[in-house]
Amino acid sequence: MTSASAAGATDITDDEIREAVRGLTAKFPAEYWRDLEKRGEYPTDFIRALTESGFGGMMIPAEYGGLGMGVHQASVFVEELNRQGCNGNAIHAQMFASHVIRQSGTEAQREEFLRPIAAGELKLQAFSITEPNVGTDTTRVATRAVRDGDVYRISGQKVFTSRAAQTDLMMLLARTTPIDQVEKPAHGLSIFVCDIRDAIGKSITMQPIDLMYNHHTYEVFFDDFEVPASALLGEEGKGFRYILGGLNAERILVAAECVGDGRFFVDKAVNYANERVVFGRPIGQNQGVQFPLARAHIEVEAADLMRWKAVELFDAGEPCGAEANMAKLLASEAAWNAANAALQTHGGYGVTREYDIERKFRETRVQQVAPVSTNMVLNYVGSHVLGMPRSY
């Protein structure tokens, strides 16, 4: 599929998406990912293949050259990427960030940004929100954007900005009105779509963060970084409201990736348990091996149901904050339990690189920490769903 086929893209079935993904991922087997990690390199060829297939513009409307799909199809896509042993993190930010532009940008901004993203001419793979001193307390970000005529001047520091050095465009949350001058902390925040290519090494500097897996995450410093006023997305001061839809999409996509990871682990472990013979019989015949894998499968399937509930609400334009958060929590925990069951099933081979369990094991554990931690999901449900007093 290419972006040229966008007119009929919404007619594609889930099974056809999965089949297309399997065709793409066949060119990027486990050896590809092991080699990248060994050298600490970015999956450039993988991203290029996804972009050329048209899938990088899944959530961009057809009138801007995209495939015009919803989060339903996007979630199927990233789920299957992860089930095949790849990693959807490298493409999902472009999907939900494009959605924010689609929902909150002007017509001129949609033309300026969405069309070249869909065509693969520009990459939007970085969404820069988190700061060292505020963590998940997003309303307290201190990075400032000050209007100066026809430009904004941005200064501050971000952390855990994934793919910052591998993107052309960065979506950036900054404070345009000081927090002591607004009625609520969520007010006075603005979103900018920034072309950072010419600023790297000048008004933007980056420091790689050494993680437990090959994720390409950076601490980013802005020193009087100048962007045109047209980079402001929507109205000044309403950026926090704009990012909520993007964050819900992100949580749904991450939940789908976790479902894919869970199925990857169950698939691998069941195959191994059926083939590995010890004491004259396959180890999968032993209930001590069989039961944890059965439970892992059940948990993944249950989490998937909440994913689909969140998807349905999101694509219908209905409130889905609770469902998106719950889907992300359930799927991340189900994937982690499946990871543990798979590693235990493989025994010593589970920690060897050649079986790929340990690589995906490390990737999967992070999903309970980011993009929103399990505890913050519980805080959200406790206060926003159950109506108990906020604990923070």
N, C-alpha and C positions, 0 to 999 in steps of 0.2 A: 504494500500500500504506500502511496505517496500523497503529498498534500494536494496534488492535482485531482485526486479521487474524492476530495472532501464532500462533494455534493451528495454522494451516496453513502458517506461514511456512517451516518447514524443508523443505517440498515444492517450493519455488521453485527453478527451474533457474538455472544460471549465465547462460544466454542471457536469461532473463527479468529477472535483476538488471541485466544490461547494458542491456537495452531500457528498463527503468525509469530507470536513470541517464541515458540519453540524453534521455529525456523531461524529466527535471529540469534537466539542464544546458542544454537548448535555451533555457531562460528566462534563462540567465546566459552570454551569448555573450562573445566576446573583448573587445568594447567595454566590458562590465561590469567586467572585471578591469583593463583599462587605466585606466578612470576611477577605480577604487578606488585604484590605485597612484598615480595623479597627485595624488589628494587625501589619500593616506596613511590611508585609512579601512579599517575592518574589514568583512569580507563578511557583515554581519548578516543581510541578506535571504537570502543563500545558505544560511547555517546554519539559519535559520528554516525554509526549504523542506525541508532534509534532515531536520530534527527532525519537522516535520509529516508527512513521508512515512513516519515510523516507523523509518527507517534509522539514526537516531542511537542507537537502542537495539538494534541488531542482535545484540550479544553479551550482552544481558541476557536471562535466562531468561523464558519465557512467563509463569510464575507471578508474576513481578514486572512484567508489562506489556510486556516486550520481545518481540523476534522469536525469541529462543531459537536463534540461529544460532551457528556456530563461526567460527574465523578464516578458514576456507575462503571462506565467503560474504562476510565483511567484506573480505577481500583482493580479491575480484572487484569489489566495490563501489568501493573507493578506486582500484583500477587503472583502472577505466573513467572515474572522475572526472578523473583526470589525463590519460587519453588524449583526453578531450574538451576539454582545455585549461584545466581548473579545477585546484584544488589541494586534495588530501585532507588536508593538514596540519591544517586547521581542524576536522576532525571525528575524526581517528584517535585522538587522545589520549583522548577520551571512551570510545572502544571498548575500548582496552586497560586504561585505568584502571578501567572498570566490571568488566572481567574480574578484576582484582585484588580488588575488593570481593566479587565473586561467589565467588572461591576462598578468600579469607582472612578475610572479615568474618563477624560473627555473624548469626544470623537477624534480630535486631533492626536491625542495620546494613543488611542487604539491603533490608529493608522501608523503612527511613528514607531511604536514598539511591537505590537502584536504581529503585524505583517512580516517584518524581518525575522522575528523569533520563529514564526511558523515556517518560514522559508529556510531556516537554518543559517541565516546570515548573522544573527546575533544570538548570544547565549545569555539567558537569565537564570542563573543557577545559584544565586546567593541572596538570602533574605536575612538582613543584618538587624537584629533586635537586641539580643542579650548583651548586658554590660557586666563588668567584673564585680561591681559593688551592689548590684540590685538583683541579679539572678532572675528568678521568675516574677519578680515584682515589676512588671513591665511599665506600669504607669510612672515609675520613679526614674526612668532613663534620664541621663544627664547630658547626653550628646545634644549640642545646640545647633540650630539652624537659624541664622539671622538674615533677614531680608535686607539687601543693599541694592536698591534700584531694581535692575532687571535680573539680579542673581540672588542666590542664597549662599551664605558662607557657613560651612559646616565644620565644627570642631568637636572632638570627643574621642571616645574609645569604645570599641565593641569587642566581644569575646565569643568564642565558639561560633564564628561565622564560617560555615562550611562552604567549600569551593570558591572562596573569595578570590583566589589567584587564578582560577580556571574559568571565570565568568567575564562577560563584557559589560553586562548591566547588573547593578545591585539594587535591590529594594531595601530602603533604609528608613528606619523609624528614628525621628529626632524631635526634640522639644523646640517648638517655635514660640511658645509663651512660657515664661518662667513659672514654675509650679506654685510659687507664692502669689501669683497673679490670676489664678484660675479658681473657679468654684469647686471643681472636683479634680483629683489627680489625673483622671483619664482625659481631661480636656487639655488643649494646648499642645497636643502631640500631632505630628504630621508625617505623612509618608512621601518619600521621594523615590523616583526611579532614576538612578544615576548611571551615566556612562562613565566607568572608572578607568578605561583603557589608558588614557593619556596621563592620568593622575598618579598611577602606581609608581612608587619611588620618588615622588615629588610631594604632593600634599596628602597622599595616602601611603602609609607604610604598613607592612604586614609581618607578623611573626608566626611561623608555623607552630601548632600545638601538637606535641608528640602524644598520640593516642594509643590505645590498646589494639587498634586495627587501622587499616589503611583507608582513612576517611577524608583527609585533606581539609583540616579545620584550622582556622587562623584567629589570632588576635589582630584587630585592625585599628589603626590610629589615623584619625582625620585631623589635619592641621590646616585650617582655613581652606578647606576643600570647596571650590566654587562650582555651583551647578546653576543652570539657567532657571528662571522662575517657572518655566514650562515643565520642569522636572517634578514640581509639586503635584501629587496625585489628589484630585478632588479639591475639597476646601481645606484651607489652612486650619489646623487645630482639631480636625476630626479624624485624624489618622488612626487612632485607637479603634474607633468604630469600624473603619475600613478593614483593618487586619483581622477582625474576628471571623469573618467569612473565610478568609484565607487560612486561618488557624484551624477552623473546623474541617476544611478540605484536607489540610495537612494531616490531621489526626485520623481522618478516615483512610487516607492513602497509607499512612504508617500502619494502621490496623490491618489493612489488606496485605501489606508487605509481611507483617508478622504472621498472618494466616499462611502466606506462601512459605515463610520460613518453617512454620510448624509442620506443614505438609512435606517440605523437604526432609526434615528430620525423621518424620514417621516413615516416609517412603524408603529412605536410606536404611533406617534401622530394621524395618520389616524385611527388606531384601536380604540384609546381612543375617538376620536371625533365622531366615529360612535356609540360607546357604551354609552357614557356619555349623559344622558338626563337631560336637565334643561329647565324649563318653558314648559314642555310637549313635547319636541322634541330633537333629538340628536344635540349636539352643532355643529357638522359638517355640518348641514344644513344652518348655518349662514355664510354668505359670509365673515364676519370679521374673522372667523376661517378658512374657506375653502381656501380663496385666498392666505394667507401666506404659507400654506402648498403646494398649487399648484405651487406657485412661487419657493418654496424651491426644489420641485421635478424637475422643469424645470432647475434650476441652477445646480443641481447635475448631471443631464443627460448631460447638455452642457459641464461641466467640464470633464465628463467621456470621451467625444469625444476627447478632447485634450490629456487625458491620453493615449488613444489608438493610437493617432498619434505619441506620444513620444515612446510608446512601439514598434511600427512598425519600427521606425528609429533605436532605440537602438538595437533591435535583428537583424537588417540587417547590423549592424556595421557602420551605417551612423551617421554623426554629429547630436546631438539632444539636445545640451545644452539649446537652446531657448525653445524648446518644453517641455523638462523636467521641466524647471523653470516655464513656463506658466501653465503647468498642475498642478504643486504643488500650485501655487498661486490660480488658479481658484477653485481647489478642496478644499483647506483649507478654502477659503471664503464661498464657497457653503455649506460646512459642518457646519461652524459657523452660517450661516443664518438659516440653518435647525435646528440647536440646539436651537436657540432663538425661532423659530416658535414652536418647540415641547414643550419647557418649557412654553411658553405662552399658548399653547393649554391645557396643563395639569393644569394650574393655580397653586394653592397652592401645589397640589400633585407633581408638577414638581420639587420642591425643597426638597422633601422628599427622603430619600435614597431608600426606597422600590421600587420606580418606575425606578430607574437607570438613569433617565434623567440627574440629577445633576452630577453624576459621569462622564458620557460621555461628558457632557457639559464642565466640567473642562478639560478633556483630549483633547477635540477638540480645545479649545481656544489656547492651546500651539502650535498647528500646524502652526499658522501664524507667530510664533516667531522662531521656529526651525523645521527642521535642517537648513533652510535658511529663513531669515526674508522676509516678504512681500516687505519691502523697498529695500532690496538687489536684489530681483527679478526684481523690477522696474528699479533699476540701471542697471542691466544686459541688460534688453530689450532696455532701452533708449540708451545705448552706443553700445552694440554689435549687436543689431538688427536694430535699427533706425539710428545708425551712429551719434548720438549727442556726444558732448564732455563728458568725464567722469566727474562726480561730486565729485569724491573722489580719 
